[in-house]
Amino acid sequence: MLSTAIHLANTPPQLLPARELMAFTLASHILLVPFGVALPFITLLMHYRALRRNDAVAHLLARRWSAVMAVQFAIGIVTGTVLSFEFGLLWPGMMGRWGDVFGLGFGVEAWAFFLEAVLIAIYLYGWRRLKPWTHFWLGVPLPLAALLGSFGIVAANAWMNTPQGFRLDAQGNPVEVDVRQAVFTPMFGPEYWHFVVAMFMTAGYVVAGVYAVGWLRGRRDHYHRLGFTLPFTVAAVLTPVQFVIGDSAARAVFHKQPVKFAAMELVWKTDTHVPEYMFGRLNSDGTISGGLKIPQLDSILAGFKPSTQVTGLTSVPAADRPTAVQATIAHWAFDIMVTVGSVLILLALWYGWCWLRRRDLPRSRWFFRCAAVAGVACLVTVECGWITTEVGHQPWIVYHHMRVSEAVTTTRAGSLWAMLGIVIVVYVAVFGAFLAVVLKMRTRWRIADEGSATAGAEPPPETDTPYGPRSEPEPTAAGAAPGGGSDHTPGGAS
């Protein structure tokens, strides 16, 4: 605590509120990112199945998921725009000095954002107005636009972690910028694929979790089975892939950002045969309180042998490394991420084993209980991943080139605290509106399903046909699926 107090005393007063404001808006926005990146792909997979198998229930699910996708994108526009302004308003020192080097990433992300908005509008408009396969193929670029947006923002973040592609002049300003090197930095590949796979896993588990809850409540119809199986299969297949990619990303940090790796693993002194600590707390004198100590494991994980030398935090001056508190935060975030990922592998193996043996879902209610919370667990790991990334490279905002304290705005600290309060109020209102809209959509869809069951009709999911011009008003039971009933949707909003 004493080292933290000394650290804060030597920093500008506006640094803490600026960091808190940035942390809150980023933590809020990142909750929406998995759905912006991966939900279009999952929706198109369901759409493809509907066309290939002439499955009216798959059509219904794809149509409903596309509506949720649009609402989520609208909220993401708000939170994403706030973040883009904050980079310039809160960190003018970084943007003013380094913007010409790494700003292309933000430009790519902005163009991808605009393109994704256009494609979502076309996809939504295409229901009932375009030929089936024409409509589907017009939606195919949508996931690609989402991946392009991820490319831009991760490229910018990877550059901040491993800056390159420039030369410093006599005044310390970057010149002779090489755009290709600035985009494709050493950390870009590991960070990008780790991020993308995490987004697909999270979206898959969250969507499947909605239908897992319905399954636990006794809704065992085709609607819930299909709504669960497709997104959960996507997530389950990617879970072991993510474990391998995550291990590779951690090893890239070991080689390219050794001090950050030391913070993630609570390594105080450079040494070999370094133990692994699961959780625990780093003290200012280098001792570790609590946690589970596993001898030599950290060296083995880093270099595949106990004799691997791991760089410690004391290899650099105290002013050039994370504080004990920051290292502990990064370490806990990293360990939570790894722990949840390991548990999800067991869940994916459970699912795969039952599917290979019986071509059926697991019959245990415990499986569906775990599946119901897997999405929330993934959202936690997404937050932990960004905490590890950002807190681990403190005190640098541009690694080894600019400190966070050098980049912060000169705006008074009181104004920044007031702005944080305003942003919190606005975000509560925005996310509350998002949940209200989604719940309203769920209620409307449930009423439509119940109306279809009462009428005993089995219409296609939209009107007389899911495609073609809208020539007459929709019947009361529009949106119902064959075999409908009150069990159709626990919350079809997802």
VOFI-674704 format. One line per field, with one value per residue (C-alpha): residue number from 1; x, y, z. Coordinates in steps of 0.1 Angstrom, whole numbers, always signed. Example, Ala and Ser with C-alpha at 12.3 -4.5 7.8 and 13.67 -1.06 7.14 Angstrom:
<nodes>
num	[1	2]
xx	[+123	+137]
yy	[-45	-11]
zz	[+78	+71]
</nodes>
This chain:
<nodes>
num	[1	2	3	4	5	6	7	8	9	10	11	12	13	14	15	16	17	18	19	20	21	22	23	24	25	26	27	28	29	30	31	32	33	34	35	36	37	38	39	40	41	42	43	44	45	46	47	48	49	50	51	52	53	54	55	56	57	58	59	60	61	62	63	64	65	66	67	68	69	70	71	72	73	74	75	76	77	78	79	80	81	82	83	84	85	86	87	88	89	90	91	92	93	94	95	96	97	98	99	100	101	102	103	104	105	106	107	108	109	110	111	112	113	114	115	116	117	118	119	120	121	122	123	124	125	126	127	128	129	130	131	132	133	134	135	136	137	138	139	140	141	142	143	144	145	146	147	148	149	150	151	152	153	154	155	156	157	158	159	160	161	162	163	164	165	166	167	168	169	170	171	172	173	174	175	176	177	178	179	180	181	182	183	184	185	186	187	188	189	190	191	192	193	194	195	196	197	198	199	200	201	202	203	204	205	206	207	208	209	210	211	212	213	214	215	216	217	218	219	220	221	222	223	224	225	226	227	228	229	230	231	232	233	234	235	236	237	238	239	240	241	242	243	244	245	246	247	248	249	250	251	252	253	254	255	256	257	258	259	260	261	262	263	264	265	266	267	268	269	270	271	272	273	274	275	276	277	278	279	280	281	282	283	284	285	286	287	288	289	290	291	292	293	294	295	296	297	298	299	300	301	302	303	304	305	306	307	308	309	310	311	312	313	314	315	316	317	318	319	320	321	322	323	324	325	326	327	328	329	330	331	332	333	334	335	336	337	338	339	340	341	342	343	344	345	346	347	348	349	350	351	352	353	354	355	356	357	358	359	360	361	362	363	364	365	366	367	368	369	370	371	372	373	374	375	376	377	378	379	380	381	382	383	384	385	386	387	388	389	390	391	392	393	394	395	396	397	398	399	400	401	402	403	404	405	406	407	408	409	410	411	412	413	414	415	416	417	418	419	420	421	422	423	424	425	426	427	428	429	430	431	432	433	434	435	436	437	438	439	440	441	442	443	444	445	446	447	448	449	450	451	452	453	454	455	456	457	458	459	460	461	462	463	464	465	466	467	468	469	470	471	472	473	474	475	476	477	478	479	480	481	482	483	484	485	486	487	488	489	490	491	492	493	494]
xx	[+0	+29	+44	+10	+6	+41	+33	+1	+18	+43	+16	-7	-39	-60	-44	-66	-100	-89	-79	-111	-132	-114	-116	-154	-163	-140	-153	-189	-182	-163	-195	-211	-181	-186	-220	-209	-180	-196	-234	-235	-216	-238	-269	-257	-249	-285	-298	-277	-292	-327	-321	-303	-329	-359	-362	-389	-377	-341	-356	-374	-342	-321	-347	-350	-312	-308	-331	-311	-280	-293	-303	-269	-251	-271	-260	-224	-224	-230	-204	-179	-182	-176	-144	-131	-136	-119	-87	-82	-97	-81	-48	-39	-2	-3	-25	-7	+27	+20	-12	+5	+22	-6	-37	-44	-58	-85	-92	-97	-120	-141	-145	-154	-179	-196	-196	-211	-239	-247	-246	-268	-294	-294	-297	-326	-343	-338	-362	-394	-380	-352	-349	-337	-302	-297	-305	-281	-252	-257	-253	-220	-198	-212	-190	-160	-167	-169	-135	-120	-131	-114	-83	-81	-86	-64	-36	-37	-35	-8	+13	+9	+23	+51	+56	+76	+76	+92	+124	+128	+144	+166	+136	+122	+94	+86	+96	+99	+68	+65	+28	+32	+55	+33	+3	+19	+38	+52	+21	-5	-9	-12	-34	-57	-65	-68	-93	-113	-117	-127	-154	-168	-167	-184	-212	-218	-219	-241	-267	-267	-271	-305	-318	-301	-323	-354	-342	-339	-375	-388	-389	-375	-389	-370	-368	-348	-328	-317	-312	-289	-270	-257	-241	-229	-212	-194	-182	-173	-152	-133	-127	-97	-84	-85	-65	-37	-39	-39	-9	+9	-1	+12	+45	+47	+43	+71	+95	+83	+72	+91	+83	+46	+49	+66	+36	+12	+30	+42	+79	+100	+136	+150	+157	+153	+131	+105	+73	+38	+14	-23	-37	-19	-9	+24	+38	+60	+91	+86	+71	+38	+9	-16	-22	-13	+24	+34	+72	+91	+58	+62	+96	+82	+52	+74	+102	+91	+119	+126	+159	+141	+151	+121	+127	+116	+101	+133	+151	+140	+138	+106	+95	+95	+74	+39	+34	+27	-10	-10	+9	-15	-45	-30	-21	-56	-72	-49	-55	-93	-91	-70	-92	-125	-110	-98	-133	-149	-127	-141	-176	-168	-154	-185	-207	-184	-183	-221	-226	-201	-216	-253	-256	-276	-273	-261	-290	-277	-293	-259	-246	-273	-268	-231	-240	-264	-236	-209	-218	-215	-182	-169	-179	-159	-129	-132	-130	-101	-82	-83	-74	-44	-34	-38	-27	+2	+21	+19	+33	+36	+9	+34	+56	+91	+84	+57	+43	+6	+13	+29	-1	-29	-50	-44	-81	-88	-93	-126	-140	-130	-146	-178	-176	-172	-204	-223	-210	-221	-256	-258	-245	-269	-297	-284	-279	-312	-329	-311	-323	-358	-360	-346	-371	-399	-389	-389	-424	-437	-422	-435	-471	-468	-457	-485	-511	-499	-503	-538	-548	-534	-518	-484	-475	-440	-420	-429	-460	-473	-437	-405	-394	-409	-426	-449	-483	-507	-508	-491	-515	-517	-495	-467	-434	-446	-428	-442	-449	-452	-466	-459	-427	-413	-391	-378	-364	-362	-345	-313]
yy	[+0	+24	+19	+26	+58	+69	+61	+81	+110	+113	+114	+142	+145	+140	+106	+85	+99	+97	+60	+53	+69	+50	+17	+21	+29	+1	-24	-16	-16	-49	-67	-59	-67	-105	-101	-75	-97	-132	-130	-122	-154	-175	-160	-167	-203	-207	-190	-214	-244	-230	-227	-260	-281	-260	-256	-231	-231	-223	-194	-182	-183	-165	-138	-132	-133	-107	-84	-87	-82	-49	-36	-46	-29	+3	+3	-5	+26	+47	+31	+28	+64	+75	+54	+69	+105	+95	+85	+121	+139	+119	+110	+139	+133	+99	+108	+140	+124	+89	+92	+92	+59	+37	+57	+36	+9	+33	+43	+7	+1	+32	+21	-14	+0	+20	-10	-32	-7	-7	-45	-50	-26	-46	-79	-68	-52	-83	-105	-110	-87	-107	-141	-166	-173	-137	-125	-150	-141	-104	-112	-131	-100	-90	-113	-102	-66	-75	-92	-62	-40	-63	-62	-24	-20	-50	-37	-4	-21	-45	-16	+1	-32	-37	-4	-4	+10	+44	+62	+89	+122	+144	+157	+123	+125	+96	+100	+77	+57	+22	+15	-22	-27	-5	-26	-61	-58	-89	-91	-85	-121	-138	-110	-108	-145	-149	-120	-132	-168	-154	-133	-163	-185	-159	-152	-189	-197	-167	-175	-212	-204	-187	-219	-240	-222	-231	-267	-268	-254	-284	-269	-297	-288	-284	-246	-249	-279	-261	-227	-244	-269	-247	-218	-243	-264	-234	-225	-260	-266	-234	-239	-263	-242	-211	-229	-235	-200	-185	-205	-192	-157	-160	-173	-144	-120	-139	-132	-97	-82	-100	-75	-78	-115	-112	-92	-117	-145	-126	-132	-109	-119	-132	-169	-204	-232	-205	-218	-210	-193	-198	-165	-151	-115	-98	-77	-46	-66	-93	-119	-136	-141	-169	-187	-222	-227	-253	-257	-251	-249	-213	-220	-252	-233	-205	-226	-262	-270	-262	-245	-218	-184	-161	-123	-108	-75	-63	-65	-29	+1	+4	+34	+13	-17	-23	-17	-47	-39	-36	-69	-86	-73	-85	-119	-125	-115	-138	-167	-163	-163	-195	-212	-205	-216	-249	-256	-248	-274	-300	-288	-290	-325	-336	-323	-339	-373	-375	-363	-388	-417	-411	-382	-365	-339	-348	-359	-346	-314	-305	-302	-277	-258	-254	-244	-218	-200	-206	-174	-153	-169	-161	-124	-124	-138	-112	-85	-103	-105	-68	-61	-84	-66	-31	-33	-56	-30	-2	+24	+26	+36	+32	+4	+18	+50	+70	+67	+70	+100	+118	+112	+123	+154	+186	+189	+194	+162	+175	+179	+143	+129	+148	+134	+99	+103	+116	+87	+61	+76	+76	+41	+28	+43	+30	-5	-4	+6	-22	-48	-33	-36	-72	-82	-66	-85	-117	-111	-103	-134	-156	-142	-149	-185	-190	-176	-200	-229	-218	-216	-250	-236	-243	-213	-206	-182	-149	-147	-169	-171	-159	-141	-119	-85	-78	-77	-80	-76	-103	-128	-127	-157	-143	-154	-188	-220	-255	-274	-241	-237	-219	-239	-223	-196	-189	-156	-158	-125	-145]
zz	[+0	+8	-27	-42	-23	-33	-69	-68	-51	-80	-108	-120	-100	-132	-139	-116	-128	-164	-160	-141	-168	-195	-176	-170	-206	-220	-195	-205	-242	-242	-230	-263	-285	-287	-301	-326	-338	-336	-336	-373	-381	-358	-373	-408	-399	-387	-418	-440	-422	-427	-465	-469	-449	-455	-417	-407	-371	-382	-402	-372	-350	-377	-381	-343	-338	-366	-347	-315	-335	-348	-314	-299	-328	-321	-284	-295	-317	-285	-263	-291	-301	-265	-264	-297	-283	-250	-267	-279	-249	-221	-237	-260	-253	-269	-298	-306	-306	-319	-338	-372	-364	-351	-361	-391	-369	-356	-392	-403	-374	-382	-418	-408	-383	-411	-435	-408	-402	-439	-442	-411	-426	-459	-441	-420	-450	-470	-450	-471	-498	-514	-529	-502	-514	-526	-491	-475	-498	-491	-454	-459	-459	-425	-403	-425	-417	-380	-382	-401	-372	-347	-369	-367	-330	-320	-343	-324	-291	-302	-313	-279	-264	-289	-308	-340	-375	-368	-360	-334	-344	-322	-303	-297	-322	-345	-381	-412	-403	-418	-418	-425	-395	-373	-381	-380	-347	-329	-306	-333	-345	-310	-297	-327	-329	-291	-292	-321	-309	-275	-291	-309	-279	-257	-282	-287	-250	-242	-269	-261	-224	-231	-245	-219	-193	-214	-215	-177	-175	-195	-230	-250	-285	-317	-312	-280	-292	-323	-306	-281	-303	-331	-310	-283	-310	-324	-289	-279	-310	-305	-267	-270	-300	-277	-250	-275	-289	-254	-244	-275	-267	-231	-245	-269	-239	-222	-251	-262	-229	-201	-174	-182	-180	-146	-134	-148	-130	-99	-106	-84	-92	-125	-120	-133	-118	-111	-94	-106	-82	-87	-73	-43	-36	-43	-15	-19	-6	-32	-10	-21	+3	-2	-34	-45	-52	-79	-80	-113	-133	-144	-160	-176	-191	-204	-220	-217	-192	-155	-164	-184	-170	-163	-161	-128	-120	-103	-136	-143	-119	-98	-118	-150	-138	-125	-87	-64	-65	-103	-107	-84	-104	-136	-120	-107	-140	-159	-135	-136	-174	-175	-148	-166	-199	-184	-170	-203	-220	-196	-205	-243	-239	-220	-249	-276	-258	-256	-292	-306	-286	-291	-316	-289	-262	-227	-205	-172	-158	-145	-180	-188	-156	-165	-200	-187	-168	-193	-212	-181	-173	-208	-203	-171	-190	-217	-190	-174	-207	-212	-176	-180	-212	-200	-164	-171	-192	-167	-163	-200	-225	-254	-241	-232	-250	-232	-197	-190	-168	-198	-221	-197	-203	-184	-176	-139	-119	-105	-140	-149	-118	-127	-162	-148	-128	-158	-180	-154	-153	-191	-195	-169	-189	-222	-210	-192	-225	-243	-218	-219	-257	-257	-230	-250	-281	-261	-247	-282	-296	-268	-272	-310	-302	-277	-302	-329	-304	-295	-331	-338	-370	-383	-405	-417	-394	-411	-433	-460	-472	-455	-486	-513	-512	-482	-500	-472	-434	-413	-395	-358	-354	-375	-361	-350	-359	-366	-335	-315	-281	-248	-246	-277	-262	-227	-239	-277	-278	-282]
</nodes>
